[in-house]
């Protein structure tokens, strides 16, 4: 089995595991930095590795549009193309098709869309999406799914859910000969508990290598995200990894770890970093603000990242207010390091059966001091 469930916390559903891929092992719970177009914005692969990243995420839709799959195949696959020798998970791009494509037409056969880059039309079947990700050489691939926005009528959500299940089965059948790549099923159903239960049960009956909880963090209230994560995690097979797609903020991730989720990704660390927001052990701070003009402390006194070990808040504020690129690079680097360190601390807490206490301590300090 590629996933080894090592330990479950005695007071919560938090889990400690190890996921084995052809390009290395991943300790879970884990955070996957997002390199949508083959790069985590502003950061080099070396910086990611030094921060402790064990896996990164890329997006098949974006790479299909630019530079094109043939270019990446000629480079020897995505790992060679981007000089990253650790595991890669590729998202199918289903969410991007439904949110970015200029025009789209969805049927049970697949989805026709018009590129948001150059307006060219394309048609993806579930099998096409598998072929694209096979060519990329990702260690973990996601099938084509239909993601609906919030709020969404139950009828619409049910149609999208049933289509997602059908596409997942077709993707699994098409994966029969690709034993070096793992395929995850994606649970959909919007905020409707009965749809989520039905989707989870149907997908769990198929022998996927892992399962993702999709269609969250699309505008719904935070309590609904937690409810969906907890509901699906409790129904999914214990022996398979669980991935909550697109979540999120540090407090959201910690809550979901307590629900039994193993894998996370989000653009938040680098997106916020490029805008001058830093995540710290005592909350989020906006480094552009005037209180930091003469603040010569590091972003986070508990942090061992390069930015915190060498530069002050005052200097970082200066970089942002003079539009120097180094500023957004350093805060992005810090944020990625913070997320990865948060997951390391969460894993340690689970191993010691003290995740509930860790969560309480973290949320108390983080939520009370965010600025």
Secondary structure, DSSP 8 states (H G I E B T S, - for coil): --EEEEEE-SSSS-EEEEEEETTEEEEESEEEEE-TTSS-TT--HHHHHHHT--EEEEEHHHHHHTT-HHHHHHTTSHHHHHT--SEEEEE-SHHHHHHH-SSEEE-SSEEEEE-TTT--EEEEEHHHHHHHHHHHT-SEEE-------SS--HHHHHHHHHHHHHHHHHHHHHTTT-TTSEEEEEE--TT-HHHHHHHHHHHHTS--SEEEE-S-SSS--HHHHHHHHHHHHHHS-TTSEEEETT--SHHHHHHHHHHT--EEEESHHHHHHHTTEEEETTEEEETTSGGGTT--S-S-TT--SHHHHH--HHHHHHHHHTT-HHHHHHHHHHHHHHHHHHHHHHHHHHHTT-HHHHHHHHHHHHHHH--
